[in-house]
Amino acid sequence: MRDERKLILLFCAVAAVRVFIFSAAFPFFNNVDEQAHIDLVMKYARGQVPRELGHYSAESANYISLYSTPEYFTAPQQFSGNDFPPPNWTLPIEQRDDVVNRTSAWWLANENHESGEPPLYYTIAGLWLILGRVCGITGAWSLYWIRFFNMFVAALLVWVGFVAARLVFPDRRFICLSVPLLLAVWPQSTFYSITSDSLSPLCFGIAFIGLVRLLRTEAPNLLLAIGTGLALAATCLVKTTNIVLLLVAGLAIIFQIRNLSQTRAVRPHLASVAALIGSAVIPIALWFAWNLHTFGDLTATASKIDFLGWTPKPARNWWPHPIFTPNGLREFWPELIASFWRGEFIWQGKRLALPATDAFCWIFSTLAIGLAVIGLFLRRTKFAAFQRRSLWLAFSSFAVLIFLVVILSIAFDFGPCPYPSREHPFFTSGRLLNGAAVPFFLLCCTALDCWLPRPWPRIILFAGIVLFITISQSVLNWPAFSSRYNLFHLGTSDYSGGT
């Protein structure tokens, strides 16, 4: 047991170091709306909670103008000398100020379409930024400081994965170790960015543990119920799309109430059920009320939808959609699952992706989830009733997020928006599935354990998967290390920007 925990701590350290290295390697600001997210972090750090989309602040516009790289969207051949220009912070003072002032003016004239996003991540990141400034961290260093918060998130996620696996399969050492190890090497690029998506897997991972414990016990205590409810609330207050995970939690609660009713033990536990529901619903209801008061709708998404040029379609027009055709499904599913593994970064205008790695990720994921579900119907898997319920909960968590992505894809006319677009009307952002990371990897490792009963073939295959993922993400992200705009090239020439 002690050796096992030491191994998990090592996996936590691996996750933290991986996030540190790649967060430092990728310069600011990436293509996944990192400018919008840093603007919100800085506003929350100043106590400025958005009441409308609002324009970018002068502080964030200055940082964006000073520290942005053109490397995400453009190739060096598009510049004179076939090379990227030097970073703005290294320019002579007069030239630097001229560039920064002109670029800042452009950002100040633009609205931040992410302003209606739930507040939890930005509040935490804002407090983290304040702590960094108290410690004397300024300029570009403060931007990386915010990114490095994800080191702790990634490490905690590994531990949460271990706790979840051990809770469901206390006697299957392979699953207990393989789930946290996969989480430790999971190459999702949201962990290398300033974005609220990075908190989703941790928050729902904790909620998942609470729900599993509720399924296991016949006497749920009040503290467990409140903690689980707060974790569910935190999941929703990190990312709006995570709200659908409440459906899964609701089904788990209904299932548990039904089980308790069969033993005539419902009444003593109604207080725990009420505490869980109340601790989840009250924070979300307060957020809804704030949104309705400030943005005019419950989820504060109407203004963002209008900003992006999307138009809701009548339900009768949902079904003639390419996602329901073989070609559409072939475009949607592989990219969605590959993006869930690697993220959505582009570099020099091209997706940071390796075809072989993408193919492996979506094929392995599809097979693993399919085999795990098949195993739930077979007696040969020898799952206990509690384990089957937990795995159904895990599958439902992942499936409901996929269902949401499908609904989002078919429910809108995307107009002139470049992504999703009328030509490719698919949400293939795998980060929208991040919340179900712990349940997903639990299913994958369960499939390997069930369908490869002999230890050594299973261990060899799993080791090959981990090695393949580790090498491929290193190869994929390698170009960022040579960027003159990243942390490794800041040196002493950094300029704090006067903020």
Secondary structure, 3 states (H helix, E strand, C coil): CHHHHHHHHHHHHHHHHHHHHHHHHCCCCCCCCHHHHHHHHHHHHCCCCCCCCCECCHHHHHHHHHHCCCCCCCCHHHCHHHCCCCCHHHCCHHHHHHHHHHHHHHHHCCECCCCCCCCHHHHHHHHHHHHHHHCCCCHHHHHHHHHHHHHHHHHHHHHHHHHHHHHHCCCCHHHHHHHHHHHHHCCCHHHHCCCHHHHHHHHHHHHHHHHHHHHHCCCCCHHHHHHHHHHHHHHHCCCHHHHHHHHHHHHHHHHHHHHHHHCCCCHHHHHHHHHHHHHHHHHHHHHHHHHHHHCCCCCCCHHHHHHHCCEECCHHHCCCCHHHCHHHHHHHHHHHHHHHHHCCCEECCEECCCHHHHHHHHHHHHHHHHHHHHHHHCHHHCCCHHHHHHHHHHHHHHHHHHHHHHHHHHCEECCCCCCCCCCCCCCCCHHHHHHHHHHHHHHHHHHHHHHCCCHHHHHHHHHHHHHHHHHHHHHHHHHHHCCCCCHHHCCCCCCCCCC
